[in-house]
């Protein structure tokens, strides 16, 4: 009888797979909406509360610190308690904290709530991408995870619309309330998401895993073998992978490459997205106009994701990652030297296109390179380390910006980001390994 992994890999994308992708994607979208609105809130609240540049940097960074802690803890929790519980309860934490952010009475209170929001968000994303990756057959695994990540673009577009249409009229508090309620509803819908069969098999819950895969086989019209008798099955104790184990000889190359990728993309991405409206205002554009530009640039995320989703199953993860990081580096350089409105929009769209295509491939690639017992922990710790880059970037950007003045500072910020993206592209090209067309077990060497 074929094992669980082999049975999943021979399937097409079944209705169960599509349901899981949709329900995790909806939660992902509202996560992105919250993150996207922070940039609009920073621009608006800075004027209302008369915050300093350093305080705005703290507001942009504190959520990333929460995301780092959430990612590290949820990754280990996903390996111990399962993927399903983590993706449901972390979304609840995020939704409640986001709603309460709209009631913040002062800056310290807002910082605390943004930390909790980040904790829920950081915990959900690695577990959700791991769940989708483990449910996906090998021929569409990368594409499915990038499609999941593409919900981020829709959330960011919604955030840009809220910032453009609501914040100037109703204030920044409305932004948090608009995003919180549907996020909590999405958490409720996730109750119907089943656990990963690969995880169930890895912890000895063979009957549950078999029943889930059998349902998918029936949906696909594939005849399965007769059900086995699992009445006497034992709950096996799976070996858990600790943080130090990720740096053992077995995993060190994988861990180094992933941590460099995650740190670089977080540092570079959050170095520009959180500050884009504020930096554009520094170049003389009004608040509403900067929101309008951001909305237009956000639309370029969609073709970025979808092109990466197509190419990742055609030319491979390694090539797409390296090319899209190089494209992001080139776009950052051009955006930093933009001298007119048309150049700001054109190079900004190019920046969002390549950076979000790279993000999608990062989420597809990360869960593939660790075995099932270490997949949640490995993905979570890579994400956690990456969030430190996202935490640091919003502090470094204003330092460079103020040191060189409004015009030159804007350019030097993007020169720095260009160097970061270019370095990550080289690391992937030299040290990355290809995972396209291989089973998860083949890539990682078993469970």
Residue pairs with C-beta under 8 A, 6 or more apart in sequence:
1 225
1 228
2 10
2 225
3 201
4 197
4 198
4 200
4 201
4 209
4 210
4 213
5 198
5 201
5 439
5 440
5 441
6 439
7 213
7 217
7 224
8 135
8 136
8 137
8 197
8 198
8 213
8 216
9 137
9 138
9 139
9 439
10 137
10 222
11 17
11 137
11 216
11 217
11 220
11 222
12 137
12 140
12 220
13 136
13 137
13 140
13 144
14 216
14 219
14 220
15 219
16 135
16 194
16 212
16 215
16 216
16 219
17 135
17 136
17 144
17 216
19 192
19 193
20 131
20 132
20 135
20 193
20 194
21 132
21 144
21 147
21 148
23 186
23 189
23 190
23 192
23 193
24 87
24 128
24 131
24 132
24 148
24 190
24 193
25 147
25 148
25 150
25 151
26 151
26 186
26 189
27 87
27 91
27 124
27 128
27 183
27 186
27 187
27 190
28 124
28 125
28 128
28 148
28 149
28 151
28 152
28 155
29 151
29 152
29 154
29 155
29 158
30 95
30 155
30 179
30 182
30 183
30 186
31 91
31 94
31 121
31 124
31 125
31 152
31 155
31 183
32 151
32 152
32 153
32 154
32 155
32 156
32 159
33 155
33 156
33 158
33 159
33 162
33 179
33 183
34 94
34 98
34 117
34 121
34 155
34 159
34 176
34 179
34 180
34 183
35 63
35 121
35 155
35 156
35 159
36 155
36 156
36 158
36 159
36 160
36 163
36 273
36 298
37 159
37 162
37 163
37 175
37 176
37 179
38 59
38 60
38 63
38 114
38 274
39 60
39 159
39 163
39 273
39 274
39 275
39 276
39 277
39 278
39 294
40 159
40 160
40 162
40 163
40 167
40 172
40 175
40 277
40 291
40 294
41 59
41 163
41 167
41 172
41 175
41 176
42 56
42 59
42 60
42 274
42 275
42 277
42 278
43 163
43 277
43 278
43 281
43 287
43 290
43 291
44 163
44 167
44 168
44 171
44 172
44 287
45 51
45 59
45 172
46 55
46 56
46 278
47 287
48 171
48 172
49 107
51 59
51 107
53 398
53 401
53 402
54 395
54 398
55 107
56 278
56 394
56 398
57 394
57 395
57 397
57 398
58 111
58 394
58 395
59 107
59 110
59 111
59 114
60 270
60 274
60 275
60 394
61 390
61 391
61 392
61 393
61 394
61 395
62 111
62 114
62 115
62 118
62 391
63 114
63 115
63 117
63 118
63 121
64 118
64 266
64 270
64 387
64 388
64 390
64 391
64 394
65 115
65 118
65 387
65 391
66 114
66 115
66 116
66 117
66 118
66 119
66 120
66 121
66 122
67 118
67 119
67 121
67 122
67 383
67 384
67 387
67 390
68 122
68 383
68 384
68 385
68 386
68 387
68 388
68 391
69 119
69 122
69 384
70 90
70 118
70 119
70 120
70 121
70 122
70 123
70 124
71 122
71 123
71 125
71 126
71 380
71 381
71 383
71 384
71 386
71 387
72 380
72 381
72 383
72 384
73 123
73 380
74 86
74 90
74 122
74 123
74 124
74 126
74 127
74 376
74 380
75 126
75 127
75 376
75 377
75 378
75 379
75 380
75 381
75 383
75 384
76 240
76 376
76 377
76 380
77 85
77 86
77 123
77 127
77 376
78 86
78 126
78 127
78 130
78 376
78 377
78 380
79 240
79 241
79 373
79 374
79 375
79 376
79 377
80 240
82 195
82 196
82 199
82 200
83 127
83 128
83 130
83 131
83 134
83 195
83 196
83 199
83 376
84 131
84 190
84 193
84 194
84 195
84 196
86 123
86 124
86 127
86 376
87 124
87 127
87 128
87 131
87 190
87 193
88 187
88 190
88 191
88 193
90 119
90 120
90 121
90 123
90 124
90 127
91 120
91 124
91 183
91 184
91 186
91 187
91 190
92 120
92 184
92 187
93 116
93 119
93 120
93 123
94 117
94 119
94 120
94 121
94 124
94 183
95 120
95 180
95 181
95 183
95 184
95 186
95 187
96 180
96 184
97 113
97 114
97 116
97 117
97 119
97 120
98 113
98 117
98 176
98 179
98 180
98 183
99 176
99 177
99 180
99 181
99 184
100 113
101 110
101 113
101 114
101 117
101 176
102 173
102 174
102 175
102 176
102 177
102 180
103 173
104 110
104 113
104 173
118 387
122 383
122 384
122 387
125 363
125 383
126 366
126 376
126 379
126 380
126 382
126 383
127 376
127 380
128 148
129 145
129 148
129 149
129 363
129 364
129 366
129 367
129 379
130 196
130 367
130 375
130 376
130 379
131 193
131 196
132 144
132 145
132 148
133 141
133 144
133 145
133 364
133 367
133 368
133 375
133 440
134 196
134 197
134 198
134 199
134 367
134 372
134 375
134 440
135 144
135 196
135 197
136 144
136 145
138 437
138 438
138 439
138 440
139 313
139 437
140 313
141 364
141 368
141 440
142 309
142 312
142 313
142 317
142 361
142 364
142 365
142 368
142 435
142 436
143 309
143 310
143 312
143 313
143 364
145 360
145 363
145 364
145 367
146 305
146 308
146 309
146 312
146 360
146 361
146 363
146 364
147 305
147 309
148 363
149 305
149 356
149 359
149 360
149 363
149 364
150 301
150 302
150 305
150 306
150 309
150 360
152 301
152 305
152 356
152 359
153 298
153 301
153 302
153 304
153 305
153 356
154 302
156 298
156 301
157 295
157 298
157 299
157 301
158 179
159 175
159 179
159 298
160 291
160 294
160 295
160 298
161 295
162 174
162 175
162 178
162 179
163 175
163 277
163 291
163 294
163 295
164 288
164 291
164 292
164 294
164 295
166 174
166 175
166 178
167 174
167 175
167 291
168 287
168 288
168 291
194 212
195 208
195 212
197 208
197 209
197 212
197 213
198 209
198 372
198 440
199 372
200 206
200 208
200 209
200 212
201 209
201 372
201 447
202 238
202 372
202 373
202 447
203 235
203 236
203 238
204 233
204 234
204 235
204 236
204 237
204 238
205 233
205 235
206 228
206 230
206 233
207 230
207 233
210 227
210 228
210 230
213 224
214 224
214 227
217 223
217 224
218 224
238 373
238 447
239 373
240 373
240 377
241 370
241 373
241 374
241 377
241 378
242 377
243 377
243 381
245 251
245 374
246 252
246 255
246 374
246 377
246 378
246 381
247 255
251 370
251 374
251 378
253 431
253 433
254 369
254 370
254 378
254 433
255 378
255 381
255 382
256 431
257 427
257 428
257 431
257 432
257 433
258 366
258 369
258 378
258 382
259 382
259 385
259 386
260 423
260 424
260 427
261 321
261 362
261 365
261 366
261 382
261 386
261 424
261 427
261 428
262 362
262 366
262 382
262 383
262 385
262 386
262 389
263 385
263 386
263 388
263 389
264 325
264 389
264 420
264 421
264 423
264 424
264 427
265 325
265 355
265 358
265 359
265 362
265 386
265 389
265 421
265 424
266 386
266 387
266 388
266 389
266 390
266 393
267 389
267 390
267 392
267 393
267 417
267 420
268 328
268 332
268 355
268 389
268 393
268 417
268 420
268 421
268 424
269 355
269 359
269 390
270 389
270 390
270 393
270 394
271 393
271 394
271 396
271 397
271 413
271 416
271 417
271 420
272 332
272 335
272 351
272 413
272 414
272 417
274 393
274 394
275 394
275 397
275 398
275 401
275 413
276 290
276 293
276 294
276 297
276 348
277 287
277 290
277 291
277 294
278 290
279 401
279 410
279 413
280 289
280 290
280 293
280 294
280 344
281 287
281 290
282 401
282 406
282 410
283 344
283 406
283 407
283 410
285 293
293 344
293 345
293 348
296 345
296 348
296 349
297 345
297 348
297 349
297 351
297 352
298 352
299 349
300 348
300 349
300 350
300 352
300 353
301 352
301 353
301 356
303 353
304 324
304 352
304 353
304 354
304 355
304 356
304 357
304 360
305 356
305 357
305 360
307 353
307 357
308 320
308 324
308 357
308 358
308 360
308 361
309 360
311 319
311 320
312 320
312 360
312 361
312 364
312 436
313 436
316 434
316 435
316 436
317 361
317 364
317 365
317 368
317 432
317 434
317 435
317 436
318 428
318 429
318 432
318 433
318 434
320 357
320 361
321 358
321 361
321 362
321 365
321 425
321 428
321 432
322 425
322 426
322 428
322 429
322 432
323 425
324 354
324 355
324 357
324 358
324 361
325 354
325 358
325 421
325 422
325 424
325 425
325 428
326 421
326 422
326 425
327 350
327 353
327 354
327 357
327 358
328 351
328 354
328 355
328 358
328 421
329 418
329 419
329 421
329 422
329 425
330 350
330 354
330 418
331 347
331 350
331 351
331 353
331 354
331 355
332 351
332 414
332 417
332 418
332 421
333 414
333 415
333 418
334 343
334 347
334 350
335 344
335 347
335 348
335 350
335 351
335 414
336 410
336 411
336 412
336 413
336 414
336 415
336 417
336 418
337 411
337 414
338 344
338 346
338 347
338 348
355 421
365 432
365 435
366 378
366 379
366 382
366 383
367 375
367 379
367 440
368 435
368 440
368 443
368 444
369 378
369 433
369 435
369 443
369 444
370 377
370 378
370 379
370 444
371 440
371 441
371 444
371 445
371 446
371 447
372 440
372 441
372 444
372 447
373 447
374 444
375 440
375 444
396 416
397 413
400 409
400 412
400 413
400 416
401 409
401 410
401 412
401 413
402 409
403 409
403 412
404 411
404 412
435 443
441 447
